[in-house]
């Protein structure tokens, strides 16, 4: 089986009922996992936290000074004008100084929080993307591209909001809540205790509603990912969409998925709205009762006016802090739901493709020994049934047969996209599984039937075969691939942008760039998968010349439906229904009157 990296504990859980229950219990752990990405950026994070604590503390100066100004100047309902005039100047100076310092620190707090948060998010993005491209092919068989793109986009956006906005709010509101509570108790213990009677009820409701909010939020994010799948597939196949006139159909398909997401989002808003509505009612209801009772205490002389106004103002701060926590908790639940899916990706088994380089070049001997194979997504269908074939170093071996016979599957096994269910794939006398995966693939190059180029320049696309190659080597590869002439004909030459998936180039031009890329990679084993089947006669002639140059001195495995392109192969292997039914040269196989190869040749008018 393929080599895999170590798996992160608990990351794969969640598919079973037990896993889901454990996932919910690990909310705090997941939040701490999220915050762990801030650790490398502590030189910005902790100063920002300090500024947040300090500015939150400074914010408490304002109600304290206002309570002294109002409460200390009012006695039994009469305004003490002399006292107001005496204290106004000093109170104003202290308040403005506190506000100035607060504004200065807020500026740096925002800068530092943003730097730490965005840096941490960038690290999560890099790790998630790096994980995605290292996942084995069976994972891609089970997941759609749009769904995985959504993980990078919408889920990480939610995590970003947590790191950049929610974390500072947690700190700020916690300081306001704690500091305000201390001042409230200092003003009147009796009123403070009365006010805090409602806190246990609020916390209980937060726990109850939070669980439901998280579950529905995760489901809505999954449905949003499905809408992104539709967009991704439609844009990738825009030519087919337009050629069949299916714009309206795709719009409806997207609308159906979007409506499902909308319904779930609205369902998620129901417990969230009920929770916030309850908090508002409970919070302000308690505050109203407390102030009513405080007014009675003031009239009865149980509390003086300054302490009463201090209690009122700090109660407002405590109430505002408490009122913000439902939204903060809701945002944390969304972030935890998003981090669940990101953690699932980070916890998947990956191929090890970053191993140490092996300097010795493969000679190119390839053997399949009684190879059988079933795709993980179709375990009930045996695609290959004991296939055996052999290619000596430098030989050209062609695989022919009807569509669905298993030819492309053999290529996938050679590249170790999958491992055989039984049997062995052997290179130079050693089992394929004994080689470092990155080294093994570096010894092979694939020229596919449908070449999808990257959206950069021609130079970048050719250099993909060897990113460290000099420009001279890149141009030499293009010349050997019969591509240099048409590249130089473009006004921007090698810097010409090929467009999305290479749409600005013709099929023959894309094929020659793919061949140049393979030449630059200098593989020991070349794999050609119907490399000329979709080209016109002239393009095929030019591409075939380039392929002839490429195949010299290399072991070549060629898949072909057009038998005329493989007549000169050293060995032709005929595959039918996942089995090897014939092996030999063109002349040997054409001489077998009742053989599959002769029948295929007659259908194509090949003598």
Order of alpha helices (4+ residues) and beta strands (2+ residues): alpha-alpha-alpha-beta-beta-alpha-alpha-alpha-alpha-alpha-alpha-alpha-alpha-alpha-alpha-beta-beta-beta-alpha-beta-beta-alpha-beta-alpha-alpha-alpha-alpha-beta-alpha-beta-beta-beta-alpha-alpha
